[in-house]
Amino acid sequence: MKNCNSFRKIIVLGLMAGVCGLLIWGCKKKSSAPAADPVKTATSKQCAQVTGVEAIYWDLMNGIPRTDLGKVPTVASVGGSYTHPSYPLLTFIYPTGYTPTTDPNSGYIGVNLIRNDSKSIWRYTSIFYSGTAAPNDVLSLEVTSLKAFLGSSTATVSTICSQFGTQPRAAGITTTTSSVLISFNNFTAVVQVAITAETGLGAEQITIATTAAPTDEFADEILNTYLPIDYQMLYKSDGELDSDGDGYPDSIDAFPYDPTKH
């Protein structure tokens, strides 16, 4: 499967500080009802019918800050580390039960991380395309490919949420995105396509971000696989990731692997 830029949007995950009650002098601790779980009660700010973990994930994928998780998502059980053979800064650790495969297509920079039962996938791919493409067309092709991968080529797709937008990145540079939250044949998926074009260049950078899993496992995979890897893609220990070292972090760099452009 194929993917990038969508995974380069800033994911803002706040760290909640745990506050303990202090017993000062003779003050007694008062009992209270347990607070509601903010993750379970979360509602998407962009798509009101989506709730829980999926709501947080959908918003984050569309650039909407969320702090509901209360912690930085990390891989709990490390299965290994992946490094792209041509772009070593494209690297991350992944959980047990998954196997990464470098995107074999010529001109593609990406990886398909597939669960060993072939029922869950995290995919990130960047393509330098000589020509003009429409985000919705690329997204449609990605959904078709995803359905085939999951053995659901003839299944009917239900669109839960969709989002389309255009964002100026710099003088003469614009990014157009199209994303969907869909379900089919007991699978749930998020697919996002971003196309960055520079005036007069005659070529575009296409990035594709795809995640999918059985519907009853999707929330767990978001928390344990997809978000922990997404976070690694956007941040490093001393700040935001700058893959090409041009001084512009990936979250705002329209050409994150080209140090001559940003």
Protein Blocks (a to p, Z undefined) as FASTA:
>chain_A
ZZfklmmcccddddddddddddehjbccddddddddfklmpccfklmkbgcjllmmmmmm
nopacfklopacddfbacbdcddfklmmlgcdddehiacdddfbghiacdddddfklpac
cdddddddeddddfklmmmmmmmmmmmmnopmmpccddfbdcdddddfbghiacdddddd
ddeehiacdddddddddehklpacdddddddddfklmmmmmmmmmmmmmmmmmpcfkbcc
dfkonopafklmmblmbmkbZZ
